[in-house]
Amino acid sequence: MFVRKIYSEADLIKKCLGGDRKAQRTLYELYSGKFLAVCRRYVKDSGSAEDIMIEGFMKIFEHLPQYRATGSFEGWMRKIMVTQSLLHIRNNRALQLEVPLDEGENGGYIESTENLESEDLLRLIDELPLGYRMVFNLYAIEGYSHKEIQELLGISESTSKSQLSRARATLRDRLKAAYEKEKSHGR
C-alpha cells in the first residue's frame, strides 16, 4: 500500500523547488483530479485534456520559482492550467469565438430538470459551441473579468460579453426544453 507523506503547503512548495520527486508526485496527486476537470471544461477530448494537464504540471514545476506566496497557491496553479488549455485550443484548432446566434441551439438535453445534477450542467456547458464555452468557463466558473478574457483570448470586451450572454441564453433554452419535455411526459 502506497502511503503519501503529508506536507504543509509551504514545505511541499519548498521541496518541489528543491527537485524532490516525491514532493512533486504528492503535489500532482493532490491536484491532478481538480485540474483535469479544469482542462476538460475547455477541451472535450479526455486524452487531450489529460495531455494539457500534464503539460500544465510541467509549467507549474518550471515556473514554481516565480510563485511569491501572495495569493492562493491553488489559484496560481489553476491559472496555469487555464492558460495551457487556451494555448492548446489556439494551437490545434481554428479558434472561432464569433458564433452565429442559431448555431448550437439544438444540442443534447438533460432528461430531468427535477433532479439536475452538477454533471448534467457540466455536460450542457460542454455541449456549447467553443466560443461560448470558453467565455462561459472563464467568466462564470474561473471568475475572470471581461477585461481579463479580452486579454487572454485576444477578443474585445463586447465580444466576451456577447458570447457570455449567448452561452447563458443557450443554457437557459436547453434547460427550458428539458423541463417542457419532462412535463409533456407527465413526470
C-alpha positions in Angstrom: 0.0 0.0 0.0 1.3 3.4 -1.0 1.3 5.9 1.8 1.8 9.5 0.8 3.8 11.7 3.1 1.8 14.7 4.2 3.5 18.1 3.8 2.3 21.6 4.7 1.8 23.7 1.6 4.9 25.8 2.3 7.0 22.6 2.8 5.6 21.0 -0.3 6.5 24.0 -2.4 10.0 24.2 -0.8 10.6 20.5 -1.5 9.3 20.8 -5.1 11.6 23.8 -5.6 14.5 21.6 -4.4 13.6 19.0 -7.0 12.2 16.4 -4.5 10.4 13.9 -6.8 8.3 12.5 -4.0 7.0 16.0 -3.2 6.4 16.7 -6.9 4.4 13.4 -7.1 2.4 14.4 -4.0 1.6 17.8 -5.5 0.5 16.1 -8.7 -1.7 13.6 -6.7 -3.3 16.3 -4.6 -4.3 18.4 -7.6 -4.5 16.3 -10.7 -8.2 15.4 -10.3 -9.2 19.1 -9.9 -7.0 20.3 -12.8 -8.1 17.5 -15.1 -11.6 18.8 -14.6 -10.5 22.3 -15.4 -8.8 21.2 -18.6 -11.8 19.1 -19.5 -14.1 22.1 -19.3 -12.1 23.7 -22.2 -11.2 20.6 -24.3 -13.9 17.9 -25.0 -11.4 15.1 -25.7 -10.4 13.4 -22.4 -7.0 12.3 -23.8 -6.2 15.9 -24.9 -7.3 17.2 -21.5 -5.0 14.8 -19.7 -2.1 15.8 -22.0 -2.8 19.5 -21.3 -3.0 18.8 -17.5 0.4 17.1 -17.7 1.9 20.0 -19.7 0.3 22.3 -17.1 2.1 20.5 -14.3 5.4 20.7 -16.2 4.8 24.5 -16.4 3.9 24.6 -12.7 7.2 23.0 -11.8 9.1 25.1 -14.3 7.6 28.4 -13.0 7.4 27.5 -9.3 10.4 29.8 -8.5 8.2 32.7 -9.7 5.4 31.9 -7.2 5.6 34.6 -4.5 3.0 33.1 -2.0 1.0 36.3 -2.1 -2.2 34.6 -3.1 -3.7 31.2 -3.3 -1.2 28.5 -4.5 -4.1 26.5 -6.0 -5.4 29.6 -7.8 -1.9 30.3 -9.2 -1.7 26.7 -10.5 -5.3 26.9 -11.8 -4.4 29.9 -14.0 -1.5 27.9 -15.5 -3.9 25.1 -16.3 -6.4 27.5 -17.9 -3.6 29.1 -19.9 -2.4 25.7 -21.1 -5.9 24.8 -22.1 -6.3 28.0 -24.1 -2.9 27.6 -25.8 -3.9 24.1 -26.8 -7.1 25.4 -28.4 -5.3 28.2 -30.2 -2.5 25.9 -31.5 -4.8 23.0 -32.5 -8.0 24.5 -33.8 -9.2 27.4 -35.8 -10.4 29.5 -32.8 -13.7 30.9 -33.8 -15.2 32.9 -31.0 -17.9 34.5 -33.1 -20.8 32.0 -33.2 -24.0 32.8 -35.1 -27.0 33.1 -32.8 -28.7 30.0 -34.1 -25.6 27.7 -34.0 -25.5 25.3 -31.1 -29.1 26.0 -30.0 -30.3 22.4 -30.5 -27.8 20.3 -28.6 -28.5 17.4 -26.2 -30.9 17.9 -23.4 -30.9 16.5 -19.9 -33.6 14.0 -19.1 -34.9 15.7 -16.0 -34.7 19.2 -14.6 -36.2 18.0 -11.3 -33.0 16.1 -10.4 -30.5 18.4 -12.1 -27.0 17.3 -11.1 -23.8 19.2 -11.5 -22.7 16.6 -14.1 -25.8 17.5 -16.1 -25.0 21.1 -16.1 -21.3 20.5 -16.9 -22.5 18.3 -19.8 -24.7 21.2 -21.1 -21.8 23.6 -20.8 -19.5 21.0 -22.6 -22.0 21.0 -25.5 -21.8 24.7 -26.0 -20.0 25.9 -29.1 -16.3 26.6 -28.5 -16.5 30.4 -28.2 -19.5 30.3 -25.8 -17.9 27.5 -23.7 -14.6 29.3 -23.3 -16.0 32.6 -22.3 -18.6 31.0 -20.0 -15.9 28.9 -18.3 -13.6 31.8 -17.9 -16.2 34.2 -16.6 -18.7 32.1 -14.7 -16.5 29.3 -13.4 -13.0 30.6 -13.2 -14.0 34.2 -12.2 -12.2 36.2 -14.8 -13.4 39.6 -15.7 -14.4 40.5 -19.3 -11.2 42.7 -19.5 -9.1 39.7 -18.5 -10.9 37.5 -21.0 -10.2 40.1 -23.7 -6.5 39.8 -22.9 -6.5 36.0 -22.7 -8.4 35.4 -25.9 -7.5 38.4 -27.9 -11.1 39.5 -28.4 -12.9 42.7 -27.5 -14.7 43.1 -24.2 -18.0 43.4 -26.0 -17.4 40.1 -27.8 -16.7 38.5 -24.4 -20.0 39.9 -23.0 -21.9 38.9 -26.1 -20.5 35.3 -26.0 -21.4 35.1 -22.3 -24.9 36.3 -23.0 -25.4 33.9 -25.8 -24.0 31.0 -23.7 -26.4 31.8 -20.9 -29.3 32.1 -23.3 -28.4 28.7 -24.9 -28.2 27.1 -21.5 -31.5 28.6 -20.4 -33.2 27.4 -23.6 -31.8 23.9 -23.2 -33.0 23.8 -19.6 -36.4 25.1 -20.6 -36.6 22.5 -23.4 -35.7 19.7 -20.9 -38.4 21.0 -18.5 -41.0 21.0 -21.2 -40.0 17.5 -22.4 -40.3 16.3 -18.8 -43.7 18.0 -18.4 -45.1 16.5 -21.6 -44.1 13.0 -20.5 -46.0 13.5 -17.2 -43.1 13.2 -14.8 
